[in-house]
Amino acid sequence: MTNAEPARHALYAELERVLGVDHAETLMTHLPQHTSQDAATRGDIALLDPRFDRIEDRFDQMDDRFNRMEDRMEDRANRMEDRMDKMQRNFLTVSFGTLTVMTAIFAFISRM
């Protein structure tokens, strides 16, 4: 018997007295049965610390990669925006020039 077994047995006896056998058994089946082997010791947790440190390092590396990717995407978006602005200026310049030339041609033709 583990240290928890006497307390568990006493709890069952009290539940049986207060609730009856059926209800006591139903309630006890829903309570987890822990043994001393299930409990983690400080030594167990200390063994996990290096693993958690490595996991944290991996998350930091992933975070760095995402930040670099975000920077590259932002740089590409800025370059694309600059190109679009240049194309728009060129389009407006050509369109205005074409309209000006066509207006001059129509004015010349209408004077004849």
C-alpha positions in Angstrom: 0.0 0.0 0.0 1.3 3.5 -0.8 1.0 6.4 1.5 -2.2 7.6 -0.3 -4.0 4.2 0.1 -5.0 4.6 3.7 -6.4 8.1 3.1 -8.1 6.8 0.0 -9.7 3.9 1.9 -10.8 6.3 4.7 -12.4 8.6 2.1 -14.2 5.7 0.6 -15.5 4.6 4.0 -16.8 8.1 4.7 -18.4 8.4 1.3 -20.0 5.0 1.7 -21.5 6.1 5.1 -22.8 9.4 3.7 -23.8 8.6 0.1 -24.2 4.8 0.1 -22.3 2.1 -1.6 -23.3 2.8 -5.2 -22.6 6.5 -5.0 -19.4 6.0 -3.2 -18.1 3.5 -5.8 -19.2 5.8 -8.6 -17.4 8.8 -7.1 -14.2 6.8 -6.3 -14.0 5.5 -9.9 -13.8 9.1 -11.1 -10.9 10.0 -8.8 -7.4 9.4 -10.2 -5.4 6.7 -8.5 -1.9 8.0 -8.0 1.0 6.0 -6.7 4.3 7.3 -5.4 5.8 6.3 -8.7 3.5 8.7 -10.5 4.8 11.7 -8.6 7.6 13.7 -10.2 10.5 14.5 -7.9 12.7 17.6 -8.0 15.4 15.5 -9.6 13.0 14.5 -12.4 12.1 18.1 -13.1 15.8 19.1 -13.0 16.4 16.5 -15.7 13.8 18.2 -17.9 15.4 21.7 -17.6 18.0 21.1 -20.3 15.3 19.8 -22.6 13.2 22.8 -22.0 16.2 25.0 -22.6 16.8 23.3 -26.0 13.1 23.7 -26.8 13.3 27.4 -25.9 16.4 27.8 -28.1 14.5 26.2 -31.0 11.6 28.6 -30.5 14.1 31.5 -30.5 15.6 30.3 -33.7 12.2 29.9 -35.3 11.3 33.4 -34.1 14.5 34.8 -35.7 13.7 33.0 -39.0 10.2 34.4 -39.0 11.5 37.9 -38.4 14.0 37.6 -41.3 11.2 36.3 -43.5 9.0 39.2 -42.5 11.8 41.6 -43.2 12.3 40.1 -46.7 8.6 40.2 -47.4 8.4 43.8 -46.3 11.4 44.7 -48.5 9.8 43.0 -51.5 6.5 44.7 -50.9 8.2 48.1 -50.7 10.1 47.5 -53.9 6.9 46.3 -55.6 5.1 49.5 -54.4 7.9 51.6 -55.8 7.7 49.8 -59.2 3.9 50.3 -59.3 4.3 54.0 -58.5 6.9 54.3 -61.3 4.6 52.5 -63.7 1.7 54.7 -62.8 3.7 57.9 -63.4 4.9 56.5 -66.7 1.3 55.6 -67.7 0.0 59.1 -66.7 2.9 60.8 -68.6 2.3 58.8 -71.8 -1.5 59.1 -71.5 -1.2 62.9 -71.0 1.3 63.2 -73.9 -0.8 61.1 -76.2 -4.0 63.2 -75.4 -2.0 66.4 -75.9 -0.7 65.2 -79.3 -4.2 64.0 -80.4 -5.8 67.2 -79.3 -3.2 69.2 -81.4 -3.8 66.9 -84.4 -7.6 67.4 -84.2 -7.2 71.1 -83.7 -5.0 71.2 -86.8 -7.4 69.1 -88.8 -10.4 71.1 -87.8 -8.8 74.4 -88.9 -8.3 73.0 -92.5 
